Amino acid sequence: MAESEAQYYDEDEDEEMPLTERDLADDAQWKLIQKNTFTRWANEHLKTVNKTIADLENDFSDGLRLVALIEVLSGKKFKHVNRRPNFRTQKLENVTRVLEFLERDEGIRIVNIDSSDIVDSNLKLILGLIWTLILHYSISMPMWEGEEPGPQEGGPTPKQRLLNWVQSKVPDIPIKNFNNDWNNGKAIGALVDAVGPGLCPDWEDWDPKNAKKNAKEAMDAAEKWLDVPQLIKPDEMTNPKIDEMSMMTYLAQFPKAKLKPGAPLRPKLNPNRVRAYGPGLEPKGNQVGAPARFTVETFSAGSGSLEITVLNPKGQKEQCEVVDNKDRNMTYSCVYVPSTEGEYKVIIKFGGKEVNKSPFKVKVEGAAGDASKVTASGPGIEKTGVVASKRTYFEVFTKKAGKGNVDVVILDPHGQYVALETGLHSVNVYFAGQQIPKSPFGVGVGAASNAKMCYATGRGIQPRGVRVKDNAPFKIHTKGAGNAEVKVQIIGPGGIEIKCIPQKSKTEEGVWDCSYIPTKQGQYIINITFGAEHITKSPFKVDVGPTKTSKIRAYGPGLTGGVCNQPARFTVETNGEVGALGFSIEGPSEAKIDCKDNGDGSADVTYYPTSPGEYAIHILCNEEDIPESPYMAEITPATNAFDASRLDMCRISRHW
């Protein structure tokens, strides 16, 4: 254990300690870092058996956690262990079994450490024991690519073996030790990029003065994408007092590290992979006084600084505004406003070098057109109706407006866009650099699915009238409510559930056809959800009556539809059936009812709906609906459309 003994020897008790002895004090920085590192190393292994240590000095004293650690490292189980060591002798027995196992079965030389040192919490010797375990299990034993497991007779020491491996990975950095050569953070960046090419491609450009920032970037990437836990912390690695044992413990994880799928790999600086595009770089189409916009995308080009120079025809610089969008593709939005006619040059440099096709030659023409003559229309600029995460569009008409570019903030060149968030959006439409009339357009973006915009119609959801064994149809209207799953749950008397699968209508957009056949008399609960949320007025309660036969018949156009503010008519024939005949109409508005007795057992009925929507026409005999009642009549508006989901039901009755 020659290497493990190097820093473990007795401290001098003299108050006036020389500097070299002060470095060996209990609170010496290197010792605190080492204690923390060894504790984290032990916990990385113990967590596989749901155990942990908080205090390296005391938590091994009963031998139980030490047994658990050795079982994890060796892959072997101890048969005889005192699981409740209350007495010192029991603790000593546990630790002794561990030390004997390490020497006898694992071939590890244990020098100057006995069980009492562990039980009595001798931190210096406990650190020595942990270092011995690290050397054996983390550095000497593992098989690295292209090597045999463990040093051969007369071969390199574990320290030299690890150093050789590191040097082979980062030949561009003269690494000769495991302490000071790592202090500025660049070496760990180089190693991380060597093991996971593309994780830290710009490590060569890192400023050594930003040591902690450098180390943190590299170590965070290693932990997330190489599964290399931070057994030391960035501020410890950059500490001049870092000891080589702590560094070796951390670095010994890298030879077996593997890059995880999905890592955000970036190539080294390559200006030729920068993309620049947009009307502001096109050879034609730009006008004096109109903003010329373009985008620069740098994701595939590595890490570097962006520099843009705009030269007018006289070779003079003109201002170009550059905004870092801080998005995944590392894009920059750029805009300049040409002040004169002629050929402009746009020079784009990345990392000090010109990108592909730079300089861009842009011909600027005379004064721009008249934005006041431009109009725009389409669903994408309406106040309502736009749904988050669903593509919408609008059109811009520039006829007779003259020359100029159409510029729409945030939108693509086709006037289409996808709003990612709900709420009020501002859509700004420019022509030749000026806002067109009515711009900006305020667009209220709704949720991707809005159940409250959905509603249901039909006989099957009416509170009364449906009878046992009736086919009870209804429709669910989801147009404009977004995209979501439509579900129907019907629960009958006694908790029985009736199957009802909505079918998408083949003739009506955003409409789902549904029907069910009740089998028992009583109340039915109909739950209708859209995107797991109840639609308007759901759940519906339907009182199903018993099966009934009747000679009474009803017919006429007023039972199926009509026009708002126009009379709707139908006829009822009793066919000799005796009883009190009555009528009840429920709908969005009151509807006056006129009944004309024809004197032959029939009656002509006229009602006058004043609002559009669905009306339930109940034909009653002795206060009960006749078969097929209520009849559902769709009253259409005389002019504008309506929203049935916002209308309350109104009921009016008439007896005859």
LINJOFEN-V230534 format. One record per residue. RES is the residue in one letter. PHI is phi in radians with two decimals (999 if undefined). PSI is psi as a letter, one per 30 degrees, with the letter a starting at -180 (999 if undefined). D_CENTER is the distance of its C-alpha to the mean C-alpha in Angstrom with 2 decimals. Layout:
# LINJOFEN-V230534
res | phi | psi | d_center
RES | PHI | PSI | D_CENTER
RES | PHI | PSI | D_CENTER
This chain:
# LINJOFEN-V230534
res | phi | psi | d_center
M | 999 | h | 51.40
A | -1.02 | e | 52.70
E | -1.19 | e | 49.37
S | -1.29 | f | 48.08
E | -1.58 | f | 51.24
A | -0.98 | e | 51.14
Q | -1.95 | g | 49.67
Y | -2.02 | j | 50.85
Y | -2.63 | l | 54.30
D | -1.16 | k | 55.96
E | -1.43 | l | 55.41
D | -1.39 | k | 58.49
E | -1.45 | f | 59.31
D | -1.08 | k | 60.97
E | -1.13 | e | 59.54
E | -1.57 | i | 60.24
M | -1.40 | k | 57.99
P | -1.10 | l | 57.99
L | -1.00 | e | 54.66
T | -1.11 | e | 54.32
E | -1.37 | e | 54.84
R | -1.08 | e | 52.52
D | -1.13 | f | 49.74
L | -1.71 | g | 50.44
A | -1.13 | l | 50.21
D | -1.04 | e | 47.85
D | -1.73 | g | 45.57
A | -1.04 | k | 45.58
Q | -1.03 | e | 42.19
W | -1.09 | e | 42.22
K | -1.25 | e | 43.03
L | -1.14 | e | 40.25
I | -1.09 | e | 37.73
Q | -1.14 | e | 39.25
K | -1.07 | e | 39.15
N | -1.11 | e | 35.45
T | -1.11 | e | 34.73
F | -1.14 | e | 36.84
T | -1.10 | e | 35.30
R | -1.13 | e | 31.75
W | -1.07 | e | 33.15
A | -1.09 | e | 34.78
N | -1.19 | e | 31.73
E | -1.04 | e | 29.56
H | -1.47 | e | 32.13
L | -1.19 | f | 32.85
K | -1.13 | f | 29.28
T | -1.23 | f | 29.73
V | -2.06 | g | 32.36
N | 1.02 | h | 30.63
K | -2.21 | l | 33.05
T | -2.73 | l | 32.97
I | -2.16 | k | 35.49
A | -1.88 | e | 35.45
D | -2.26 | j | 38.91
L | -1.05 | e | 40.11
E | -1.22 | e | 43.64
N | -2.01 | f | 44.07
D | -1.30 | f | 41.50
F | -1.70 | g | 43.41
S | -1.14 | f | 46.75
D | -1.60 | f | 47.03
G | 1.49 | f | 46.00
L | -1.20 | e | 43.36
R | -1.22 | f | 40.24
L | -1.17 | e | 42.26
V | -1.05 | e | 43.05
A | -1.06 | e | 39.38
L | -1.11 | e | 38.46
I | -1.19 | e | 41.29
E | -1.10 | e | 40.43
V | -1.17 | e | 36.89
L | -1.17 | e | 38.26
S | -1.55 | f | 41.19
G | 1.32 | g | 39.74
K | -2.11 | l | 42.95
K | -1.81 | k | 43.73
F | -1.51 | k | 46.46
K | -1.47 | e | 48.82
H | -2.07 | j | 50.75
V | -2.39 | k | 48.89
N | -1.35 | j | 49.80
R | -1.33 | f | 46.68
R | -2.26 | i | 48.18
P | -1.38 | j | 50.03
N | -1.52 | f | 51.72
F | -1.89 | l | 54.65
R | -1.02 | e | 54.90
T | -1.08 | e | 56.63
Q | -1.19 | e | 53.72
K | -1.14 | e | 51.24
L | -1.08 | e | 53.58
E | -1.08 | e | 53.81
N | -1.05 | e | 50.03
V | -1.17 | e | 49.74
T | -1.06 | e | 52.89
R | -1.03 | e | 51.52
V | -1.13 | e | 48.44
L | -1.11 | e | 50.61
E | -1.14 | e | 53.05
F | -1.09 | e | 50.30
L | -1.09 | e | 48.86
E | -1.33 | e | 52.32
R | -1.32 | e | 53.67
D | -1.64 | e | 50.74
E | -1.77 | f | 48.36
G | 1.23 | h | 51.07
I | -1.78 | k | 49.79
R | -1.36 | k | 52.55
I | -1.85 | j | 52.29
V | -1.93 | k | 54.54
N | 1.06 | g | 55.85
I | -2.29 | k | 53.40
D | -2.19 | l | 54.54
S | -1.08 | e | 53.06
S | -1.15 | e | 54.49
D | -1.11 | e | 52.49
I | -1.31 | e | 49.22
V | -1.10 | e | 50.49
D | -1.55 | g | 51.88
S | 1.06 | h | 48.58
N | -1.41 | j | 49.99
L | -1.03 | e | 46.87
K | -1.03 | e | 48.47
L | -1.36 | f | 49.34
I | -1.14 | e | 46.07
L | -1.04 | e | 44.27
G | -1.10 | e | 46.79
L | -1.14 | e | 46.06
I | -1.09 | e | 42.27
W | -1.09 | e | 42.88
T | -1.07 | e | 45.15
L | -1.15 | e | 42.41
I | -1.10 | e | 39.90
L | -1.01 | e | 42.53
H | -1.30 | e | 43.29
Y | -1.52 | f | 40.00
S | -1.80 | f | 37.51
I | -2.03 | e | 39.76
S | -1.40 | e | 42.92
M | -1.34 | e | 41.88
P | -1.02 | k | 38.63
M | -1.52 | k | 39.28
W | -1.72 | l | 37.72
E | -0.98 | k | 37.50
G | 1.47 | g | 41.04
E | -2.22 | l | 42.75
E | -1.52 | l | 44.66
P | -1.23 | j | 43.44
G | 1.56 | l | 45.17
P | -1.20 | k | 47.76
Q | -1.48 | l | 50.98
E | -1.00 | k | 54.45
G | 1.36 | g | 55.20
G | -1.48 | a | 51.71
P | -1.19 | l | 49.31
T | -1.23 | l | 48.38
P | -0.95 | e | 44.82
K | -1.10 | e | 44.29
Q | -1.19 | e | 45.70
R | -1.07 | e | 43.74
L | -1.16 | e | 40.40
L | -1.12 | e | 41.60
N | -1.05 | e | 42.70
W | -1.14 | e | 39.29
V | -1.07 | e | 37.53
Q | -1.10 | e | 40.13
S | -1.23 | f | 39.65
K | -1.47 | e | 35.94
V | -2.21 | i | 36.42
P | -1.15 | f | 39.90
D | -1.39 | f | 39.32
I | -2.06 | k | 39.35
P | -1.35 | i | 42.61
I | -1.57 | k | 41.34
K | -2.13 | f | 44.39
N | -2.61 | a | 43.26
F | -2.04 | h | 40.50
N | -2.45 | d | 40.66
N | -1.10 | e | 41.44
D | -1.16 | f | 40.16
W | -1.89 | f | 36.57
N | -1.18 | e | 36.82
N | -1.55 | f | 35.37
G | 1.46 | f | 32.05
K | -1.32 | e | 32.68
A | -1.12 | e | 33.99
I | -1.21 | e | 30.91
G | -1.10 | e | 28.82
A | -1.13 | e | 31.22
L | -1.17 | e | 31.08
V | -1.08 | e | 27.28
D | -1.23 | f | 27.31
A | -1.26 | e | 30.22
V | -1.37 | e | 28.56
G | -2.17 | i | 25.17
P | -0.93 | k | 26.26
G | 1.87 | f | 23.82
L | -1.34 | e | 22.23
C | -2.39 | i | 24.77
P | -1.20 | f | 26.68
D | -1.79 | g | 28.05
W | -1.03 | e | 29.61
E | -1.13 | f | 33.05
D | -1.56 | f | 32.27
W | -1.17 | k | 31.25
D | -1.46 | k | 33.69
P | -1.00 | f | 35.58
K | -1.24 | f | 35.89
N | -1.71 | h | 32.16
A | -1.01 | e | 32.62
K | -1.12 | e | 30.20
K | -1.09 | e | 27.37
N | -1.05 | e | 28.20
A | -1.10 | e | 28.33
K | -1.12 | e | 25.08
E | -1.06 | e | 23.14
A | -1.22 | e | 24.84
M | -1.24 | e | 24.71
D | -1.12 | e | 21.02
A | -1.13 | e | 20.35
A | -1.14 | e | 22.91
E | -1.20 | e | 21.46
K | -1.36 | e | 17.87
W | -1.98 | f | 18.91
L | -2.05 | f | 22.55
D | 1.00 | h | 22.50
V | -1.89 | j | 25.23
P | -1.07 | l | 25.27
Q | -1.47 | i | 26.62
L | -1.18 | f | 30.06
I | -2.10 | l | 31.14
K | -1.81 | l | 29.25
P | -0.94 | e | 29.18
D | -1.24 | f | 31.83
E | -1.41 | e | 33.97
M | -1.08 | e | 33.82
T | -1.52 | g | 34.91
N | -1.38 | k | 37.64
P | -1.01 | f | 41.08
K | -1.58 | g | 42.11
I | -1.01 | k | 39.57
D | -1.70 | l | 41.62
E | -1.21 | f | 41.49
M | -1.16 | e | 40.98
S | -1.14 | e | 37.62
M | -1.10 | e | 36.57
M | -1.11 | e | 37.86
T | -1.05 | e | 35.99
Y | -1.22 | e | 32.65
L | -1.21 | f | 33.48
A | -1.14 | f | 34.82
Q | -1.40 | f | 31.28
F | -1.26 | e | 30.64
P | -1.00 | f | 33.16
K | -1.84 | g | 31.26
A | -1.26 | k | 27.70
K | -2.21 | k | 25.65
L | -1.25 | k | 22.72
K | -1.42 | l | 19.54
P | -1.10 | k | 17.80
G | 1.50 | g | 14.94
A | -1.13 | k | 16.49
P | -1.38 | i | 16.21
L | -1.35 | k | 19.91
R | -2.21 | k | 21.89
P | -1.29 | l | 25.48
K | -1.17 | l | 28.32
L | -0.91 | k | 29.34
N | -2.55 | i | 30.31
P | -0.99 | f | 31.02
N | -1.18 | f | 31.85
R | -1.72 | g | 28.20
V | -1.31 | k | 27.33
R | -1.88 | k | 26.72
A | -2.24 | k | 28.30
Y | -2.72 | l | 28.43
G | 2.34 | l | 29.12
P | -1.05 | f | 32.26
G | -1.21 | f | 33.39
L | -1.96 | f | 34.18
E | -1.31 | k | 35.87
P | -1.09 | e | 39.66
K | -2.32 | l | 40.43
G | 1.88 | f | 39.18
N | -1.71 | k | 38.89
Q | -2.14 | l | 41.28
V | -1.07 | k | 42.86
G | 1.43 | f | 41.09
A | -1.78 | k | 37.92
P | -1.00 | k | 34.66
A | -1.87 | j | 33.90
R | -1.83 | k | 30.19
F | -2.72 | l | 28.51
T | -2.17 | k | 25.42
V | -2.07 | k | 25.48
E | -2.00 | k | 22.79
T | -2.09 | g | 23.30
F | -0.97 | e | 20.50
S | -1.43 | f | 22.94
A | -1.74 | g | 25.80
G | 1.51 | a | 24.96
S | -1.90 | k | 25.38
G | -2.97 | l | 28.09
S | -1.61 | k | 29.25
L | -1.76 | k | 29.36
E | -2.32 | k | 32.71
I | -2.20 | k | 33.69
T | -2.19 | k | 37.28
V | -1.96 | k | 38.57
L | -1.97 | k | 42.34
N | -1.42 | l | 44.39
P | -1.00 | f | 47.47
K | -1.55 | g | 49.61
G | 1.45 | g | 47.44
Q | -1.56 | k | 46.26
K | -1.31 | k | 42.73
E | -2.14 | l | 40.70
Q | -1.14 | k | 37.67
C | -2.29 | j | 34.21
E | -1.48 | k | 31.19
V | -2.15 | k | 28.21
V | -2.10 | k | 24.77
D | -1.35 | j | 22.11
N | -1.36 | f | 18.81
K | 0.90 | h | 16.91
D | -1.92 | a | 14.33
R | -1.10 | e | 13.36
N | -1.53 | g | 16.66
M | 0.93 | h | 18.67
T | -1.72 | l | 20.37
Y | -2.23 | k | 23.13
S | -1.66 | k | 24.43
C | -2.20 | k | 28.23
V | -2.66 | k | 31.03
Y | -2.37 | l | 34.80
V | -2.08 | j | 37.56
P | -1.05 | k | 40.65
S | -1.82 | f | 43.88
T | -2.62 | l | 46.43
E | -1.34 | l | 47.12
G | 2.16 | a | 47.25
E | -1.59 | k | 45.27
Y | -1.70 | l | 42.43
K | -2.14 | k | 40.96
V | -1.95 | j | 37.34
I | -1.77 | k | 37.12
I | -2.06 | k | 33.72
K | -2.09 | k | 33.73
F | -2.31 | k | 31.07
G | 1.12 | g | 32.16
G | 1.47 | f | 35.62
K | -2.13 | k | 36.04
E | -1.19 | k | 36.00
V | -1.45 | l | 33.28
N | -1.03 | k | 34.20
K | 1.32 | f | 36.35
S | -1.40 | k | 36.87
P | -1.40 | k | 38.91
F | -1.51 | k | 37.82
K | -1.72 | k | 40.84
V | -2.15 | j | 40.19
K | -1.52 | k | 43.08
V | -1.81 | k | 43.00
E | -1.67 | l | 45.16
G | -1.13 | a | 47.00
A | -0.91 | k | 46.00
A | -1.38 | l | 43.03
G | -1.30 | a | 43.32
D | -1.80 | j | 43.30
A | -1.15 | f | 39.87
S | -1.20 | f | 41.66
K | -1.69 | g | 42.53
V | -1.70 | k | 38.97
T | -2.22 | l | 37.23
A | -2.47 | k | 33.82
S | -2.72 | l | 32.86
G | 2.41 | l | 30.29
P | -1.09 | f | 27.57
G | -1.24 | f | 25.07
I | -2.12 | g | 27.23
E | -1.32 | l | 28.33
K | -1.14 | e | 27.80
T | -2.36 | l | 26.06
G | 1.86 | f | 24.67
V | -1.41 | k | 21.60
V | -2.03 | k | 18.45
A | -1.04 | k | 14.86
S | 1.20 | g | 13.15
K | -2.14 | k | 16.72
R | -1.14 | k | 19.00
T | -2.32 | a | 22.13
Y | -2.75 | l | 25.14
F | -2.74 | l | 28.38
E | -2.11 | k | 31.56
V | -2.05 | k | 33.57
F | -1.92 | j | 37.36
T | -2.01 | g | 39.37
K | -1.02 | k | 42.79
K | 1.22 | g | 45.67
A | -1.62 | f | 43.38
G | 1.55 | a | 44.54
K | -1.45 | k | 42.67
G | 2.85 | l | 39.20
N | -1.64 | k | 35.57
V | -1.48 | k | 33.04
D | -2.23 | j | 30.16
V | -2.08 | j | 27.10
V | -1.17 | k | 24.61
I | 1.37 | f | 20.98
L | -1.64 | l | 22.19
D | -1.50 | l | 23.11
P | -1.08 | f | 26.86
H | -1.64 | g | 27.08
G | 1.28 | g | 26.30
Q | -1.93 | l | 23.08
Y | -2.75 | l | 19.69
V | -2.19 | j | 16.36
A | -1.36 | k | 15.50
L | -1.58 | f | 11.82
E | -2.26 | l | 12.90
T | -1.45 | l | 15.79
G | 1.99 | a | 19.02
L | -1.39 | k | 21.90
H | -1.94 | k | 21.45
S | -1.95 | j | 24.31
V | -1.82 | j | 25.21
N | -1.75 | k | 27.86
V | -2.02 | k | 30.21
Y | -2.00 | k | 32.77
F | -2.34 | k | 35.85
A | 0.95 | h | 37.79
G | 1.48 | f | 35.86
Q | -2.02 | k | 36.71
Q | -1.15 | k | 34.79
I | -1.41 | l | 36.08
P | -0.96 | k | 37.51
K | 1.29 | f | 35.14
S | -1.49 | k | 32.35
P | -1.35 | k | 29.91
F | -1.62 | k | 28.84
G | -1.47 | j | 27.00
V | -2.07 | j | 24.43
G | -1.47 | j | 22.96
V | -1.67 | k | 19.59
G | -1.54 | l | 19.10
A | -1.13 | l | 16.30
A | -0.99 | e | 15.10
S | -2.43 | k | 17.58
N | -2.19 | j | 20.37
A | -1.09 | f | 22.69
K | -1.28 | f | 25.24
M | -1.54 | f | 26.00
C | -1.68 | l | 27.16
Y | -2.62 | l | 30.68
A | -2.16 | k | 33.18
T | -2.38 | l | 36.81
G | 2.17 | l | 39.69
R | -1.13 | e | 42.48
G | -1.17 | f | 40.38
I | -1.98 | g | 38.69
Q | -1.26 | k | 41.90
P | -1.05 | f | 43.06
R | -2.56 | l | 46.44
G | 1.99 | e | 48.36
V | -1.29 | k | 46.58
R | -2.17 | l | 48.90
V | -0.97 | k | 48.80
K | 1.26 | g | 48.46
D | -1.25 | k | 47.46
N | -1.46 | j | 44.78
A | -1.88 | j | 42.40
P | -1.54 | l | 40.09
F | -2.75 | l | 37.37
K | -2.18 | k | 34.64
I | -2.00 | k | 31.05
H | -1.85 | j | 30.12
T | -2.14 | g | 26.45
K | -1.04 | k | 27.06
G | 1.43 | g | 24.86
A | -1.69 | g | 22.55
G | 1.66 | a | 19.65
N | -1.95 | k | 18.54
A | -2.87 | l | 18.51
E | -1.41 | k | 20.68
V | -1.68 | k | 24.18
K | -2.29 | k | 25.84
V | -2.22 | k | 29.40
Q | -2.19 | k | 30.97
I | -2.05 | k | 34.72
I | -2.01 | k | 36.49
G | -1.69 | a | 40.28
P | -0.99 | k | 43.13
G | 1.34 | g | 43.00
G | 1.46 | g | 39.26
I | -1.19 | k | 39.67
E | -1.89 | k | 36.67
I | -1.77 | k | 37.48
K | -1.22 | k | 35.39
C | -2.63 | j | 34.03
I | -1.92 | j | 31.64
P | -1.09 | k | 30.70
Q | -2.04 | k | 31.72
K | -1.16 | k | 30.40
S | -1.13 | k | 33.37
K | -1.54 | f | 34.88
T | -2.06 | f | 36.57
E | -2.11 | k | 34.41
E | -1.22 | k | 30.96
G | 1.24 | g | 28.35
V | -2.05 | k | 30.95
W | -2.08 | k | 30.93
D | -1.60 | k | 34.35
C | -2.41 | l | 35.02
S | -2.81 | l | 38.20
Y | -2.64 | l | 39.59
I | -2.17 | j | 43.09
P | -1.18 | k | 43.87
T | -1.91 | f | 46.20
K | -2.38 | l | 47.35
Q | -1.31 | k | 48.54
G | 2.40 | a | 46.49
Q | -1.55 | k | 43.24
Y | -2.00 | k | 40.07
I | -1.89 | k | 36.57
I | -1.95 | j | 34.20
N | -1.69 | k | 30.49
I | -2.11 | k | 28.48
T | -2.14 | l | 24.69
F | -2.30 | j | 22.19
G | 1.13 | h | 18.58
A | 1.23 | g | 19.96
E | -2.02 | k | 21.56
H | -1.13 | k | 25.32
I | -1.36 | l | 26.68
T | -0.98 | k | 29.44
K | 1.26 | f | 32.39
S | -1.37 | k | 30.95
P | -1.41 | l | 32.32
F | -1.71 | k | 35.62
K | -1.90 | k | 38.85
V | -2.13 | j | 41.50
D | -1.56 | j | 45.00
V | -1.58 | k | 46.42
G | -1.62 | l | 50.21
P | -1.27 | l | 52.70
T | -1.07 | k | 53.83
K | -2.45 | k | 56.42
T | -1.98 | l | 58.91
S | -2.77 | k | 60.61
K | -1.51 | f | 63.00
I | -1.23 | k | 61.43
R | -2.23 | k | 59.73
A | -2.33 | k | 57.76
Y | -2.73 | l | 57.06
G | 2.31 | l | 56.44
P | -1.10 | f | 53.73
G | -1.18 | f | 52.88
L | -1.46 | f | 51.35
T | -2.08 | f | 48.53
G | -3.12 | a | 48.00
G | 3.05 | a | 49.45
V | -2.12 | k | 49.01
C | -0.98 | k | 48.34
N | 1.18 | g | 51.66
Q | -2.10 | k | 53.67
P | -1.13 | k | 55.72
A | -2.06 | k | 54.30
R | -2.16 | k | 56.97
F | -2.71 | l | 57.48
T | -2.14 | k | 60.45
V | -2.13 | k | 61.01
E | -2.06 | k | 63.86
T | -1.48 | f | 65.05
N | 0.92 | h | 67.24
G | 1.56 | f | 69.57
E | -1.31 | k | 67.01
V | -1.71 | k | 68.10
G | 2.81 | l | 65.76
A | -1.43 | j | 64.34
L | -1.57 | k | 62.08
G | -2.56 | l | 59.26
F | -2.37 | k | 56.21
S | -2.48 | k | 52.92
I | -2.12 | k | 50.29
E | -2.04 | k | 46.79
G | -3.01 | a | 44.48
P | -1.15 | f | 42.86
S | -2.56 | l | 46.32
E | -1.15 | k | 49.85
A | -2.30 | j | 51.93
K | -1.09 | k | 55.71
I | -2.04 | k | 57.46
D | -2.03 | k | 60.97
C | -2.09 | k | 62.81
K | -2.04 | j | 66.01
D | -1.36 | k | 68.22
N | -1.47 | f | 69.84
G | 1.34 | g | 72.55
D | -2.16 | g | 71.94
G | 1.49 | g | 69.20
S | -2.24 | l | 66.48
A | -2.52 | k | 64.69
D | -1.73 | k | 62.86
V | -2.01 | k | 59.83
T | -2.22 | k | 58.27
Y | -2.27 | l | 55.25
Y | -2.17 | i | 53.84
P | -1.26 | k | 50.02
T | -1.92 | f | 49.06
S | -2.34 | k | 45.26
P | -1.28 | l | 43.17
G | 2.40 | a | 41.15
E | -1.64 | k | 41.82
Y | -2.04 | k | 45.04
A | -1.74 | j | 46.14
I | -1.81 | j | 49.90
H | -1.62 | k | 51.54
I | -1.91 | j | 55.08
L | -1.99 | k | 56.76
C | -2.28 | j | 59.94
N | 0.96 | h | 61.09
E | 1.22 | g | 57.72
E | -2.09 | k | 55.78
D | -1.11 | k | 53.72
I | -1.30 | l | 55.57
P | -0.94 | k | 53.84
E | 1.32 | f | 50.99
S | -1.51 | k | 50.80
P | -1.41 | l | 48.70
Y | -1.57 | k | 48.59
M | -1.84 | j | 45.46
A | -1.96 | k | 46.30
E | -1.67 | j | 43.84
I | -1.65 | j | 45.27
T | -1.59 | l | 44.05
P | -1.26 | l | 44.13
A | -1.32 | f | 47.03
T | -2.28 | c | 44.86
N | -1.37 | l | 41.19
A | -1.30 | l | 38.36
F | -2.47 | l | 37.16
D | -2.07 | j | 34.27
A | -1.13 | f | 35.62
S | -1.22 | f | 32.79
R | -1.76 | g | 34.16
L | -1.74 | k | 37.77
D | -1.51 | l | 39.55
M | -1.47 | k | 42.11
C | -2.20 | k | 45.79
R | -2.12 | k | 48.59
I | -2.37 | k | 52.24
S | -2.11 | l | 55.00
R | -2.61 | k | 58.47
H | -1.90 | k | 61.16
W | -2.37 | 999 | 64.06
